[in-house]
Protein backbone atom coordinates (compact mmCIF):
# COMPACT_ATOMS: atom_id res chain seq x y z
CA UNK A 1 0.00 0.00 0.00
CA UNK A 2 1.22 3.49 -0.87
CA UNK A 3 2.54 5.67 1.94
CA UNK A 4 2.16 8.85 -0.10
CA UNK A 5 -0.92 10.92 0.70
CA UNK A 6 -1.87 13.93 -1.42
CA UNK A 7 -4.17 16.70 -0.23
CA UNK A 8 -6.35 18.54 -2.77
CA UNK A 9 -8.25 21.75 -2.12
CA UNK A 10 -10.03 22.74 -5.33
CA UNK A 11 -13.19 24.64 -4.47
CA UNK A 12 -14.84 26.71 -1.76
CA UNK A 13 -17.80 28.84 -0.79
CA UNK A 14 -17.67 32.33 0.70
CA UNK A 15 -19.91 33.73 3.42
CA UNK A 16 -19.97 37.49 4.03
CA UNK A 17 -21.42 38.57 7.39
CA UNK A 18 -23.20 35.21 7.49
CA UNK A 19 -24.73 35.50 4.00
CA UNK A 20 -24.07 32.62 1.63
CA UNK A 21 -22.41 33.84 -1.58
CA UNK A 22 -22.40 30.48 -3.37
CA UNK A 23 -21.58 30.92 -7.06
CA UNK A 24 -20.81 34.65 -6.87
CA UNK A 25 -17.02 34.64 -6.51
CA UNK A 26 -14.66 33.42 -9.18
CA UNK A 27 -11.52 33.39 -7.04
CA UNK A 28 -10.42 34.18 -3.50
CA UNK A 29 -6.85 34.92 -2.47
CA UNK A 30 -6.53 34.39 1.27
CA UNK A 31 -3.97 36.40 3.26
CA UNK A 32 -0.33 35.43 3.09
CA UNK A 33 1.13 35.28 6.58
CA UNK A 34 4.45 37.07 6.28
CA UNK A 35 6.70 37.44 9.30
CA UNK A 36 8.60 40.68 9.57
CA UNK A 37 12.21 39.94 10.37
CA UNK A 38 14.71 42.31 11.97
CA UNK A 39 18.33 41.94 11.01
CA UNK A 40 20.91 41.63 13.76
CA UNK A 41 24.62 42.08 13.19
CA UNK A 42 27.27 42.80 15.73
CA UNK A 43 31.01 42.93 16.22
CA UNK A 44 32.49 39.49 16.56
CA UNK A 45 29.72 37.79 14.54
CA UNK A 46 30.86 36.16 11.33
CA UNK A 47 27.55 37.01 9.69
CA UNK A 48 24.16 38.49 10.38
CA UNK A 49 20.92 36.88 11.50
CA UNK A 50 17.24 37.73 11.27
CA UNK A 51 14.72 37.40 14.09
CA UNK A 52 10.93 37.69 14.32
CA UNK A 53 9.77 41.30 14.68
CA UNK A 54 6.04 41.08 13.97
CA UNK A 55 3.57 40.28 11.21
CA UNK A 56 3.26 42.17 7.96
CA UNK A 57 -0.17 43.52 6.94
CA UNK A 58 -2.69 40.90 5.89
CA UNK A 59 -4.82 41.21 2.75
CA UNK A 60 -7.57 39.17 1.12
CA UNK A 61 -8.63 39.58 -2.51
CA UNK A 62 -11.87 38.34 -4.00
CA UNK A 63 -12.61 38.29 -7.69
CA UNK A 64 -16.38 38.45 -8.24
CA UNK A 65 -17.97 37.00 -11.37
CA UNK A 66 -20.56 39.79 -11.75
CA UNK A 67 -21.85 43.01 -10.25
CA UNK A 68 -23.57 42.31 -6.93
CA UNK A 69 -24.89 45.57 -5.37
CA UNK A 70 -25.30 44.00 -1.90
CA UNK A 71 -21.64 42.90 -1.92
CA UNK A 72 -20.39 46.28 -3.15
CA UNK A 73 -22.47 48.10 -0.50
CA UNK A 74 -20.63 46.08 2.14
CA UNK A 75 -17.27 46.74 0.47
CA UNK A 76 -17.94 50.49 0.13
CA UNK A 77 -18.02 51.16 3.88
CA UNK A 78 -14.45 51.61 5.21
CA UNK A 79 -15.66 52.08 8.81
CA UNK A 80 -17.44 48.77 9.34
CA UNK A 81 -15.57 45.48 9.63
CA UNK A 82 -16.72 42.58 7.51
CA UNK A 83 -16.67 38.96 8.62
CA UNK A 84 -15.70 36.49 5.89
CA UNK A 85 -15.80 32.74 6.13
CA UNK A 86 -14.24 30.69 3.35
CA UNK A 87 -15.38 27.08 3.58
CA UNK A 88 -13.66 24.36 1.56
CA UNK A 89 -13.54 20.59 1.26
CA UNK A 90 -10.03 19.16 1.76
CA UNK A 91 -9.68 15.79 0.03
CA UNK A 92 -6.90 13.29 0.73
CA UNK A 93 -5.82 10.72 -1.86
CA UNK A 94 -3.42 7.79 -1.90
CA UNK A 95 -2.78 4.91 -4.30
CA UNK A 96 -6.27 3.54 -3.61
CA UNK A 97 -8.05 6.80 -4.49
CA UNK A 98 -9.83 9.30 -2.26
CA UNK A 99 -9.51 8.15 1.35
CA UNK A 100 -10.75 11.16 3.31
CA UNK A 101 -12.67 14.45 3.07
CA UNK A 102 -12.60 17.04 5.86
CA UNK A 103 -13.73 20.66 6.18
CA UNK A 104 -11.14 23.44 5.91
CA UNK A 105 -12.40 26.86 6.97
CA UNK A 106 -10.70 30.25 6.97
CA UNK A 107 -12.23 32.96 9.18
CA UNK A 108 -11.33 36.58 8.36
CA UNK A 109 -12.30 39.98 9.75
CA UNK A 110 -11.32 43.22 8.09
CA UNK A 111 -12.37 46.27 6.14
CA UNK A 112 -12.41 46.63 2.40
CA UNK A 113 -9.89 49.08 1.06
CA UNK A 114 -10.56 48.62 -2.64
CA UNK A 115 -13.79 47.98 -4.47
CA UNK A 116 -14.16 48.37 -8.21
CA UNK A 117 -16.72 49.82 -10.52
CA UNK A 118 -15.69 47.02 -12.84
CA UNK A 119 -13.79 46.29 -16.01
CA UNK A 120 -16.23 45.94 -18.87
CA UNK A 121 -15.22 44.50 -22.25
CA UNK A 122 -17.34 43.69 -25.29
CA UNK A 123 -18.84 40.19 -25.21
CA UNK A 124 -17.01 39.34 -22.00
CA UNK A 125 -18.14 39.13 -18.40
CA UNK A 126 -17.30 42.22 -16.33
CA UNK A 127 -14.58 41.76 -13.69
CA UNK A 128 -14.79 42.99 -10.11
CA UNK A 129 -11.96 42.46 -7.61
CA UNK A 130 -12.16 43.67 -4.01
CA UNK A 131 -9.29 43.95 -1.54
CA UNK A 132 -9.76 43.62 2.21
CA UNK A 133 -7.33 44.78 4.90
CA UNK A 134 -7.48 41.85 7.34
CA UNK A 135 -7.00 42.25 11.10
CA UNK A 136 -8.09 38.74 12.11
CA UNK A 137 -7.35 35.40 10.44
CA UNK A 138 -7.93 31.86 11.62
CA UNK A 139 -7.62 28.52 9.83
CA UNK A 140 -9.42 25.40 11.07
CA UNK A 141 -8.97 22.01 9.38
CA UNK A 142 -11.08 19.04 10.48
CA UNK A 143 -12.09 20.86 13.71
CA UNK A 144 -8.44 21.47 14.63
CA UNK A 145 -7.12 25.02 14.80
CA UNK A 146 -4.03 25.46 12.62
CA UNK A 147 -3.39 29.10 13.51
CA UNK A 148 -5.14 32.25 14.75
CA UNK A 149 -3.88 35.81 14.37
CA UNK A 150 -5.61 38.89 15.77
CA UNK A 151 -3.37 41.91 15.26
CA UNK A 152 -5.64 44.22 17.31
CA UNK A 153 -5.67 41.85 20.31
CA UNK A 154 -2.01 40.73 20.10
CA UNK A 155 -3.02 37.12 19.56
CA UNK A 156 -0.87 34.73 17.55
CA UNK A 157 -1.71 31.08 18.15
CA UNK A 158 -0.15 28.10 16.45
CA UNK A 159 -2.37 25.16 17.17
CA UNK A 160 -3.84 26.14 20.52
CA UNK A 161 -0.60 27.68 21.87
CA UNK A 162 -0.45 31.47 22.06
CA UNK A 163 3.16 32.13 21.08
CA UNK A 164 2.90 35.74 22.34
CA UNK A 165 2.03 34.81 25.94
CA UNK A 166 5.40 35.86 27.43
CA UNK A 167 5.62 38.95 25.21
CA UNK A 168 2.19 40.14 26.46
CA UNK A 169 3.14 39.38 30.06
CA UNK A 170 6.46 41.23 29.71
CA UNK A 171 4.85 44.37 28.33
CA UNK A 172 2.06 44.33 30.91
CA UNK A 173 -0.74 43.59 28.50
N, C-alpha and C positions, 0 to 999 in steps of 0.2 A: 504494500500500500504506500502511496506517495506521502512524503512528509511535507511537501510544499503546499502551503495554503495561500490563496490569492484573495484579497479583498477587492470588491468592486462597488463603487458608489457612482451611480449613473443618472440619478434623477432625484427630484425633491419637490416639495411644496412649500410655499411661503405663506405665513400668517402675519398680518400687520394689525397691531392692536387687537388681536383676537379674531380678526376677520380673515376667512379663508380666501386666498387669492389663486386658487387652483387654475392653471392654464393661462394666467395673465403675464407671468414673467418668462422671458426667454433664457435668461442666464443670471446667476447670482455669483458675485465674487466676495467671499467671506473675508474678514480681516486677516491680514498677515501679522502674526505676532513677531515683532522685531525688537530684540533687546538692544537698548543703547549700551554701548561699551565705552568706558573711559580708559584712555591709555595711561599706563604708568611706566616711567623710565626714571632711573636713578643712577647716581655714581656707583660704580662697582658692579652693576648688572651688565651682563654680556649682551643683553637685548632688552626689548620692551615687552610688556604684557598688557592685556586688556581685561577689565573687570566689569561686572554688571553695574550699570548706573541708572537703570530705569527702563521704561517701556516707551517705544516710539508711538506716535499717534496711530490710532486704529481707524480704518475706513472699510466700508462695505459699499459695493456697487451693485446695482440691480438694473438689468436691461429689460425693459418692458416691451411686450410684443404689440402694443397698441396704446392709444390715448385712453386713460382711465381717469376721469375727473376726480373721483373720490380718492384715488391714490395721490394725484398731484395736489389736491387740497391738503392732504396730510404732509406731503413733502414741502409745501410752500411755507409752512409755519416754522421759523427758526427758533422759536421760544418754547416749543412743546416737544418733549422727548417722545420718540416712537419706539414701541416694543416690536421687534421682529422675532419670529421663530421660523427657522428653516428646518423642516423635517424631511429626513431621507431614509432610505432602506439600504443598509449595508449588507451586501451578500458576500459569503465566503465560499470559495470553490477549492476543490482538490482534484486529484486524478479521477475520482468517481463522479464528479459533477458538483452541483450546488449542495453544500452540506449544512448551511446555516444562513438565516436572515435575522438581523436585529435592527432596532431603530437607532438612528444617529441624529441627534437634534442639537442645533446651534441656537442659543438664545442671545439676542443682541438688544442693547438699548442705546439710542443716540438721537441726534438731530440731523436732519437733512441739510446739507450745505450746497448742494447743486440739484436743480431739477430743470429739465429741458422743456422747451416749447416744441421740440421735435425736429427731426431731419426728415423732410418729405421729398421723395423722388418719384418721377413718373413710373407708374405700373409696378411700384414696390411698396412694401409695407413701411410705414413711418417708424422711426427708431426713437426711443426714449430711454435715456440712461440717467438714473439718479445716483447721487453719492451721499452717504451718511457718515457723519463723524461719530464714531462709536466710543462710548465711555464704559460700557459693560459688555463682556463676552463670556460665554460659558459653552462648553461642549460636553454633551452626555452621550455615551455610546452604550447601549444595552443596559440602561439604568445605572451605569457607573460614570461618575464625574471624571473627565479627563483633565480639564483645567477650568478655572474661573478667574477672571480679571475684572476688577471694578476700580478704575483709576480715581474715582471721586471718593471712594471709601478706603483706599489703600489696601485692597484685597488682591492677593495673587496666590491662588491655590493650585497645586499640582496634585491630582488625585483629591484627597480630602485634607491635605496638609497645607496650611497657610505658610508659605515660605517667607512671609514678611513679619511673622510674629515677633521675633526679637527686634527687628528694626522699629516696629510700632512701639514696643515696650521701651526701647532706648530713647525714642524721641518724645515719650510721654503721651502718645496717642491712645 
